[in-house]
Structure formats: structure tokens, C-alpha cells
Amino acid sequence: MRRCAPPPSSASSPGERLPSSNPTTFLYTERVPLGVVAAITPWNFPIAIPTWKIAPALAYGDTVVLKPAELTPLTATLLVESLAEAGLPPGVLNLVTGSGRRIGDAIVRHPAVNAITFTGSNEVGKALYRQALELERGVKVQLEMGGKNPVIVNRDADLDLALTQTINGAMMSSRQKCTATSRAFVHRAVYDEFVEKLAGRVGTLRLGDPLAAATDLGPLVSAAQRDSVMDYIGIGQREEGELLTGGKADDMSDGYFVRPTVFIGITPEMRLAQEESFGPVLAVLPIDGIEEGLALANSVKYGLSASIFTRDIATAFAFIRDIDGFNVYFGLRAARLDNYRWFDVQALARRMSQSRRLIKTKYFTAHLWAGPSQTEATDDLFGSAGNPTRFGNNLRQIFAQRKAMLQLR
């Protein structure tokens, strides 16, 4: 909460002072709360994404109605209970659970709602945006939707690093995240070696209990999600893609599992190269150079996250400039926990207010890897940089320390 709050000086100053063409006029802007913010969140990050949405809204004086995904209501309930125990006044944060179609629609249309923040599928997000436009009362809408995220492996890349990071980016959390890698464009000079090593390493990944140390991939969220992923695997086969490894659902009794899957022989226009499967499926395509890789990487309707592996800094910066992506990585996988700076809203707001040119330019965040560090050794909450990822979450530790972590007083 403190990270999200405005600086102390803003509480006593009128806001940003602006030059006026009229010497007798004093111009300033003032940032005031919107009022009621509706936060509609997905199932794949059931504590992180609600927190990212709630904290800035509360810090700037808004109240929040949180509507979590119907598949993961318990985590949101524990989060709201934690904030209440920490001293949040009644009515500031409100939780509503239930069907997205029925409950979400009622929240969006409620006349007291002044802003909507949504993370989820493209179809639902676009429908929500149209719905907000029909209200004709200026409701602010912020959407974060899908991705079809590429990695480019150049001929001069460190292949071991590229393999590890590509596997982590494509298979972590069974690829149930919008920033996960789903397409790998590999230079023909190293394509055969990359594909051979990739198949061998992906084929050894172990399915199981996500909290077990020996597990590499946990289950998909539901039977419907498993069936959807298997449908996409079937589409890839019918479109004459070559299944390199995986491609099967695993009949484990304690979850909905799909074996990590790699396709080759995919062409850019195939659905497997264009649509988001939201499961552990990776398509590997050969390229003759960076220009072709960029063209193919940008040939989808998404533009969320992307990464490149090369030893040439000029190539890396050309990629950063030309790729259609909000988060761009050099020497790192595209699906990382540090790729969102939600808590730096204050700095972002300053940048956007100071540079009007941002309205007509592309804004993105570049992450440049300069070698291993102590933090890179642990990589993130799920596993290590040198090993295929651990899906297991840390909710037990998080909720054991929740009062200390979420103390507002």
C-alpha cells in the first residue's frame, strides 16, 4: 500500500501547475479519487492480480468491488479477510462471488461504478468494453487480456541459456499465464540442435502435485481448460504440424493434466501459431534471420510480451524497438514475476503527464539480462533459472504471514 500511495507532498499541494497563455489565469491539475472501482480478476493469479488492482485504488482513495473468477473464490476471500483483519474500514473493499456472466454484468452496469479494471480473455474483455461504452457516462476501463508471446533465438545465442529460459517461459504454471511463451522462432543455423535438445528436456518434465519438490508441472485449472488445450493440440495435428513430444492428457486422479507439448512443422498462418491455447503447448518455427523473425513475431493480433537471445547488442536493441510488445526481454524468458511494475504507478503517472508525446508513441518496458545474480539464482517463486520450473505456490507462507504483510496501520 505504501508503494502505491501518492507522495506526502501531493496531499498539501494543489497538483501539477501548468503554464497559461493568459497571464491572469492560474492553471493546475489535481488528482482526485474516481469513486467506486470494479475489479474483475482471473483464476490464474488469484492473489497477485487482485492485489495489483486493489492496492493502487485504495491508496488513491477509491473504494473497490472485487469480483474474482468463479473457479478461485477462496483465495480472494482470504485476501479480503486479511485486509479486514489488518484494519481496513468496512465498505472500502467489497467482495462479490459468482458467475461472471451474471454477477459481472450487474457490477459493470451499476450506476455507482466509475471505473472498471479487468484481466482475462480477449472475448470477455472486448464485450466488457462495448458494454461500458453503451453506458454513456464516461466509465473508465482498463483491460489486460491475452498474448501469443514469441521468443527469437538468433544464430549467435547461448543455446543452453535460450533452452532453459524458453522451457521456463513456455511450461511454467503449465503455461496458464498471458505472458507465457507459445512461439519460438529459431535461426536455421541452430534450429536442429535447439529442437533436439528441447525435445529431450521437455520430455523429462514431471507432472504431479504442484507443492511437491519433484514436480515440474502442475495441473490445469479445470476439466474444461484441459479439453480446450487438447482441442488445440488436435488442431495442430489436423493442420499437419509435427508433434515432437507430449500431446496427450494424463489420466492422473488428482487433477487435470496435459503433458508438455512441442510442435514443429508449424507455419505462421496456422491456428496454433495465431491463437492462444493457454496450456503447455509450444510451436517452434525456423527463421533465416532477425528480420524474418520480427515479421513473423508481429504477425498476430497480440502484443504483450516477447524475448530474444543473441550475443549482439545491436540486434537486441533493434528487436526491442521493432517488436510489438509491452514487456520486452533480452536474455530472459518472457513470463516473469518482475515484468509488471504495478506498484510504480506514481512514476508512470509522472511520465505520462510530463510527456504528451506518449499519446502518439509506443510505450514498453525493456528488461536486459546482464548475467546471473543472487536473485536470478532463485529466479522466482516457482523455481530456479537452471531447472524447469516448479509450479508450486506459496499461499501457505503468504497467509501464515498475512497480518504482518498487509498491516495498514
Secondary structure, DSSP 4 states (H G I P E B T S, - for coil): -TTTSPPTHHHHS--EEE--SSTT--EEE-----SEEEEE--SSSTTHHHHHHHHHHHHTT-EEEEE--TT-HHHHHHHHHHHHHTTPPTTTEEE--S-IIIIIHHHHH-TTEEEEEEES-HHHHHHHHHHHHHH-S--EEEEE----EEEEE-TTS-HHHHHHHHHHHHHGGGG-STTSEEEEEEEHHHHHHHHHHHHHHHTT--BS-TTSTT-SB--BS-HHHHHHHHHHHHHHHHTT-EEEE---EE--TTSBEE--EEEES--TTSHHHHS---SSEEEEEEESSHHHHHHHHTSSS--SEEEEE-S-HHHHHHHHHHS--SEEEESS-S--GGG--GGGHHHHHHHHHH-GGGGGS---EEEE--S--HHHHH-BTTB-TTSPPP----HHHHHHTHHHHT---
